[in-house]
Amino acid sequence: MSPVLVILLVGSVVASSCALVGTFLVLRRMALLGDAISHAVLPGIVIAFLLTGTRSPLPMVLGAGALGVITVLLVELFHRTHRLKEDASIGVVFPALFSIGVILISRYASAVDLDLDCVLYGEIAYAPLDLLFFGERSFGPKALWVNGAILAVNILLVGLLYKELKVTTFDPQLAAALGFSPVLMHYVLMSSVSITVVGAFESVGAILVLAMLVVPPAAAYLLTERLGVMLALGVVIGILSAIGGYGLASWLDASIVGGMTVVAGSIFLLSFLFSHRHGVLARVLTQRRLALATAEQLLLLHLKQGDPGVARPLISRRFAWSTRRLNRIADRLVDRGWVESVASDLRLTPAGAAALERSGQLPLRHLSD
């Protein structure tokens, strides 16, 4: 298997795995949890080293994963007191755990090069070189096996608990009434997030994991209002980010992780600008259409008060419209046959009066006063 193919596969697998659980983080407004876990796992790394005396990946990841789960439990515990919101709970827990890790290092492992960067944060460019061996036989890149297994677990989790996760995410009270435990679903999901994040850190690095956990689901959130479609779009956007990012990095001779993150951010920006419902452009066009429709209604109501017509300069003064704006609105109504233009006056036609009645708008009796 070529190194390029390994990098693309690892990036795509990590992006897909992160997008599946990240979708629910975005919907539950807990997108910062991945960043919190990345700092809070330091005590787990130190404890794993103190217990095993080695910096080999397996005990490091197990220790980090255990602290990731503890982080989730503590965040939920503080949040359930109803005195702290979710973001405040996250902000309290991860600095405290990270500080404990720093203290443990300074007290018991000050002579050892032991920190997040050297034992947990990986680099995707090295994924083809880190092979999985059983005895003397190589089974290919370890990152592909580890993250492939995590992806399979996440697919199984979402597939089996889709209904429960959906209901507990959008309406916890309804879920409890239906017999689903929102707390249990929360712990299951957060544990999956913790395992996904920690497992991917050692393979591809922190920046890519945190980006794929939030950015593709956030972009998908802007493009659809259906959970199933959002999950699928998040995975597709993550894979496109991995493939496109590698191409960008190769073209610029730059960081692969940076390229993948930039492409993911670019897709989010395009979604933010051009989403058909929630995009900036769509909102601007919708507001302009509503403003134009309101102006047409006002003009029709005003002409209804005029007998037999109303001069254009008078309309411009009363509504504080420019001549260009008035002409644009009037021309649209003339084209529909609702208004007729006679010299400099505008008159309401029978078709316009009928359209005004159908619209259900009440006459504004004092509009022309």
Secondary structure, DSSP 4 states (H G I P E B T S, - for coil): --HHHHHHHHHHHHHHHHHHHHHHHHHTT-TTHHHHHHHHTHHHHHHHHHHHS---HHHHHHHHHHHHHHHHHHHHHHHTTTSS-HHHHHHHHHHHHHHHHHHHHHHH-TTS--SHHHHT---GGGGGGSEEEETTEEEEEHHHHHHHHHHHHHHHHHHHSHHHHHHHHH-HHHHHHTT--HHHHHHHHHHHHHHHHHHHHHHH-HHHHHHHHHHHHHHHHHH-S-HHHHHHHHHHHHHHHHHHHHHHHHHHT--HHHHHHHHHHHHHHHHHHH-TTTSHHHHHHHHHHHHHHHHHHHHHHHHHHSSS-EEHHHHHHHHT--HHHHHHHHHHHHHHTSEEEETTEEEE-HHHHHHHHHTTPPP-TTTT-
